[in-house]
Amino acid sequence: MERTQTGLRVERNLLKVLKGLAEYLDMSLGDLVEGIALHAFEGQAPFTPETLGKIEQLKAVYGLTLTVADAHRLVEK
């Protein structure tokens, strides 16, 4: 396997939640994103109910209010 560095742009509060979740799961942000993508590609949910609870806590802490309905509709300020 070969990994590459990327300049991925992500909404600020979403990134904070992802970083917090990666820390909670004791993995790198890259490993978390890879896992989410691979699960999505196979139509599988990437998180356990316990992890989903932690995500809700992190969303509240970091003020993340975006939902799946916002996907592909975000406009930069």
C-alpha positions as CSV (number, residue, x, y, z in Angstrom):
1,M,0.0,0.0,0.0
2,E,1.2,3.5,-0.8
3,R,-0.3,6.6,0.9
4,T,0.0,10.1,-0.4
5,Q,-0.2,13.5,1.3
6,T,-3.2,15.6,0.3
7,G,-4.4,19.2,0.7
8,L,-8.0,18.2,1.5
9,R,-10.3,21.1,2.5
10,V,-13.0,20.3,5.1
11,E,-15.5,22.4,7.0
12,R,-13.9,23.7,10.2
13,N,-16.2,22.2,12.8
14,L,-16.5,18.9,10.9
15,L,-12.7,18.7,11.0
16,K,-12.7,19.3,14.7
17,V,-15.2,16.5,15.3
18,L,-13.1,14.1,13.0
19,K,-9.9,15.0,14.9
20,G,-11.6,14.5,18.2
21,L,-13.1,11.1,17.1
22,A,-9.7,10.0,15.8
23,E,-8.1,10.8,19.1
24,Y,-11.0,9.0,21.0
25,L,-10.4,5.9,18.8
26,D,-6.6,6.2,19.2
27,M,-6.0,6.4,15.4
28,S,-4.7,8.9,13.0
29,L,-7.1,11.2,11.2
30,G,-6.0,9.6,7.9
31,D,-6.8,6.1,9.2
32,L,-10.3,7.3,10.3
33,V,-11.1,8.9,6.9
34,E,-9.9,5.8,5.1
35,G,-12.1,3.6,7.3
36,I,-15.1,5.8,6.8
37,A,-14.6,5.8,3.0
38,L,-14.1,2.1,2.7
39,H,-17.2,1.3,4.8
40,A,-19.2,3.8,2.7
41,F,-18.0,2.2,-0.6
42,E,-19.4,-1.1,0.6
43,G,-22.7,0.4,1.9
44,Q,-21.8,-0.4,5.5
45,A,-22.1,1.8,8.6
46,P,-18.6,2.6,9.9
47,F,-19.5,3.3,13.6
48,T,-20.9,1.3,16.5
49,P,-23.8,2.8,18.6
50,E,-21.3,3.7,21.3
51,T,-19.1,5.6,18.8
52,L,-22.2,7.4,17.4
53,G,-22.9,8.5,20.9
54,K,-19.4,9.9,21.2
55,I,-19.8,11.7,17.8
56,E,-23.0,13.4,19.1
57,Q,-21.0,14.6,22.1
58,L,-18.2,15.9,19.9
59,K,-20.7,17.6,17.6
60,A,-22.2,19.5,20.6
61,V,-18.8,20.5,21.9
62,Y,-17.6,21.8,18.6
63,G,-20.9,23.3,17.4
64,L,-21.3,21.1,14.4
65,T,-24.8,21.5,13.1
66,L,-24.3,20.2,9.5
67,T,-26.3,17.1,8.5
68,V,-26.3,14.8,5.5
69,A,-28.8,17.2,3.9
70,D,-26.0,19.8,3.8
71,A,-23.7,17.5,1.8
72,H,-22.7,19.0,-1.6
73,R,-24.5,22.3,-0.8
74,L,-21.9,24.1,1.3
75,V,-20.9,27.5,0.1
76,E,-17.7,29.1,1.4
77,K,-17.8,32.5,3.0
